[in-house]
Amino acid sequence: MTSRMQVKFEKEVLPALAEKLGRANKLSLPRIEKIVVSMGVGAAVQDKKFLETAAEAMGQITGQRPIITKSRSAISAFRLRENMPIGCKVTLRGRRMFEFLDRLISLALPRVRDFRGVSRTAFDGNGSYSLGLSEQLVFPELNPDKFTRPQGMNITVVVRNATDDESREMLAAMGMPFQTEGGDK
């Protein structure tokens, strides 16, 4: 069963992009390859319980079990040792990727307090887009009574076959709420 966002992408966005970019080959059009959701849990240095609750929350948000990331080097000022569990991440592809993107655009981002749109300039030069959420409770899947500690997350939408402008066009056509050009920064 395909998700609503995947149907919109294949039926509306791809043909509109092909016409706008003047490309006849559908495989040369920008496509979302994967979405990577990650959380850095700095409080996990003192207590592993924080990392476990963050991983559980990420699993509920994405529908996929996260992997635990470990520190690469030791930093004595942060009481951090090498190979210490310090965060978690999930890589979404296919149907789950489109379902997560649909929930992010239609449910989570509008619930952000004082939301005026996501940045238009957060592209990496190769078409991939990154954004950060300061609180995970904007996703309605989470019970606010269970997850009381505010935890942020980074979301990276990896796009292939695209420049930054082409990727911006594709994400805007999919409904990503970008800030207005002359508006607030």
SVG drawing of the C-alpha trace seen along z (x, -y; Angstrom):
<svg xmlns="http://www.w3.org/2000/svg" viewBox="-3 -41 43 43">
<polyline fill="none" stroke="black" stroke-width="0.4" points="0.0,0.0 1.5,-3.3 1.3,-6.4 -0.6,-9.6 2.6,-11.6 4.2,-9.0 1.1,-9.1 1.3,-12.9 5.0,-12.7 4.5,-10.3 1.3,-11.7 1.7,-15.5 5.2,-16.5 7.3,-14.5 5.3,-15.6 5.3,-19.2 9.1,-19.1 9.7,-17.5 7.8,-20.3 9.4,-23.1 13.0,-21.7 12.5,-20.7 13.7,-17.1 12.2,-14.3 14.0,-11.5 12.1,-10.8 15.2,-9.3 17.1,-12.6 14.5,-14.4 15.2,-15.1 14.1,-12.3 14.2,-11.8 16.6,-9.0 16.3,-8.8 15.5,-10.7 17.8,-10.5 16.4,-11.4 19.0,-11.7 19.1,-12.7 22.1,-13.7 21.4,-12.9 24.1,-14.7 22.5,-13.8 23.2,-10.1 26.7,-10.7 25.3,-10.9 22.3,-8.5 21.6,-5.9 17.9,-6.2 17.7,-9.4 19.1,-7.6 16.6,-4.8 13.6,-7.1 14.9,-9.1 15.3,-5.9 11.8,-4.8 10.4,-8.2 12.2,-8.0 10.9,-4.5 7.3,-5.7 7.8,-8.7 9.4,-6.9 7.9,-3.5 11.4,-1.9 13.8,-0.9 16.7,-3.4 20.4,-2.4 22.4,-3.7 25.3,-6.0 28.6,-6.0 31.1,-8.8 34.2,-8.7 36.7,-10.3 37.1,-11.2 36.5,-14.7 37.3,-15.1 35.6,-18.5 32.3,-16.8 33.1,-13.6 32.9,-11.7 34.8,-8.6 35.4,-6.9 32.7,-4.4 30.2,-5.8 26.5,-5.7 25.6,-9.3 22.7,-9.4 20.4,-7.5 19.4,-7.7 17.1,-6.2 17.4,-6.0 14.0,-5.9 13.6,-4.7 10.6,-3.9 7.1,-3.8 8.1,-4.7 10.1,-7.7 7.1,-9.1 4.8,-8.4 7.2,-10.3 7.5,-13.2 3.7,-13.4 3.4,-13.5 6.2,-16.0 4.7,-18.4 1.0,-18.1 1.0,-17.4 4.3,-18.2 5.5,-21.5 2.2,-23.3 2.3,-22.4 5.6,-24.1 5.1,-27.2 5.5,-30.6 6.1,-28.7 6.7,-31.0 8.1,-28.4 11.3,-26.5 14.5,-28.1 14.9,-28.4 18.7,-28.2 19.4,-25.0 20.6,-23.1 24.1,-21.5 25.0,-22.4 24.0,-18.9 20.3,-19.3 19.9,-17.7 17.9,-19.6 18.4,-19.7 16.2,-21.0 16.1,-20.8 13.2,-20.5 13.8,-21.7 11.2,-19.4 10.0,-16.0 6.5,-16.4 5.2,-18.2 4.6,-14.7 1.1,-13.5 2.3,-9.9 4.1,-10.7 2.3,-10.8 3.4,-14.0 3.0,-12.4 5.5,-9.7 8.1,-11.8 8.5,-14.8 12.1,-15.8 12.3,-18.0 14.5,-16.4 15.4,-17.9 16.1,-16.1 17.8,-16.7 16.0,-15.7 18.0,-15.4 16.1,-14.9 18.7,-13.4 17.9,-14.3 19.7,-12.9 19.9,-14.3 19.3,-17.9 20.8,-21.2 19.7,-23.3 17.1,-25.2 15.7,-22.1 15.4,-20.4 13.7,-23.5 11.2,-23.4 10.5,-19.7 10.0,-20.1 7.8,-23.1 5.6,-21.2 5.3,-18.4 4.1,-21.0 7.1,-21.9 6.2,-25.2 9.2,-27.4 9.5,-31.0 8.5,-33.7 11.4,-35.1 11.3,-38.6 9.9,-37.6 11.3,-36.8 14.5,-35.0"/>
</svg>
